[in-house]
Amino acid sequence: MDEAGISASGGGFRLGVDSLDEPPNSRIFLVISKYTPESVLRERFSPFGEIQDIWVVRDKHTKESKGIAFVKFARSSQACRAMEEMHGQCLSPNDIKPIKVFIAQSRSSGSHRDVEDEELTRIFVMIPKSYTEEDLREKFKVYGDIKYCTITKNKVTGESKGLGYVRYFKPSQAAQAIENCDRSFRAILAEPKNKVSESSEQDYYGNLRQEALGHEPRVNMFPFGEQPSEFSNFDKSDSRGQEAISKRLSVVSRVPFTEEQLFSIFDIVPGLEYCEVQRDPYSNYGHGVVQYFNVASAIYAKYKLHGFQYPPGNRIGVSFIDDGSNATDLLRKMATQMVAAQLASMVWNNPSQQQFLQFGGNSGSQLSQIQTDVVLPSCKKKAPPETPVKERLFIVFNPHPLPLDVLEDIFCRFGNLIEVYLVSGKNVGYAKYADRISANDAIATLHEKILNGVRLKVMLADSPREESNKRQRTY
């Protein structure tokens, strides 16, 4: 759901856009009753910590609640604990339907994640190379029950690389560790080990990060047919291909720089996750670490910004930080994702190819497979076409709609689906449900998720009368 747009249409966050995700994972997303007032939310969630804002999403015409709300806490651990303890609870004795609580997505990426999501329970830390796994466990067990600890080691020598991972049982424990551990550990949430960074790749093909922040989309860094020369030179005979490749970059400069300056330089390449300046007490040089959401961004940034003069006359050095990843696998995965995106773009821009792929033979059946990191329920039977419609959902696709067979496969999984259809010539569609609970489950599971490379926005649709009035307008 486009929070900025809803905010503008009827009483949104009072916090500025830049404050919504500070600190990260400090907002919760709620699926509640349409009749739950803000005062009840404040009363039930204030025991978990300082509430900075509460936002009940309302219909822009009727001003009635849509059964969705956000609560912004001052600390990530507070939001995580609220999610853990309130998910599946009833807010009042009169409520018959329990609420659903998730950590709200950041405005630059990601999706609503549940309590068990590894992304919220596994942290990445920088440690002394002398540390053993037992040392690491001893340091971090004070923040909660630890599921496992691992230390990244050189595959050849077996020596520690000074990097470690700690997996907790609860998101609130991981958040407590990040908030309270010594700053020398530079603790952050680690990406899931098996995560497919589909949302990150959309930074290239849809510029969604810039759109979510309300900025004009940047020019595509990889327009198809105009592949950067740096990538064309990545073959086996090139010595650079033997270099360790990762999403993390080391930045060195003879002139010290601030985090703001480092960010402004490397944010030129879409997909920047975080950057950090490291102080060297024994020299005046500038040192920094930059991490991107995906390997493609890191590679492009390395070969575009290595030797960049900042300030003029001072060249910065950029190199990969070896994190033990297999460079061949990373490049193969990146190439596969870029080819898949190019194919999707070609198909959508050519109606004849699109029709063939949607309705013709094996190609269509391959495209109908759902590729996503969202946990979807199993398929359920559709409701009969003559069933009365209890709720309609409005669906927005970016960068292009999904095929109808894929949409039916996705939206029927919540039960009681009557029909799903696309609006001709538009990147939007509708889903009709015979049950409001099924519709709300679809919103909670699919809103702002990426399926088959397409980001979905799923929200309650306006009444047909209101939409009819909209179509009569002239601009």
URPETA-V963736 format. One record per run of one state. SS is the DSSP state (~ for helix, > for strand, _ for the rest). FROM is the first residue (numbers start at 1). TO is the last residue. If there is no record, write none. Layout:
ss = {SS	SS}
from = {FROM	FROM}
to = {TO	TO}
//
This chain:
ss = {_	~	_	~	_	>	_	~	_	>	_	>	_	~	_	>	_	>	_	~	_	>	_	~	_	>	_	>	_	~	_	~	_	>	_	~	_	~	_	~	_	~	_	>	_	~	_	>	_	>	_	~	_	>	_	>	_	>	_	~	_	~	_	~	_	>	_	~	_	>	_	>	_	~	_	>	_	>	_	~	_}
from = {1	3	10	17	20	27	32	38	49	51	59	65	74	76	87	100	104	113	114	118	121	122	127	133	144	146	154	160	169	171	181	183	186	188	190	198	206	208	213	229	233	239	243	248	254	259	267	272	279	286	293	295	306	309	310	315	316	317	321	327	350	351	360	361	368	391	399	404	415	417	423	428	434	436	447	450	452	454	461	464	473}
to = {2	9	16	19	26	31	37	48	50	58	64	73	75	86	99	103	112	113	117	120	121	126	132	143	145	153	159	168	170	180	182	185	187	189	197	205	207	212	228	232	238	242	247	253	258	266	271	278	285	292	294	305	308	309	314	315	316	320	326	349	350	359	360	367	390	398	403	414	416	422	427	433	435	446	449	451	453	460	463	472	475}
//
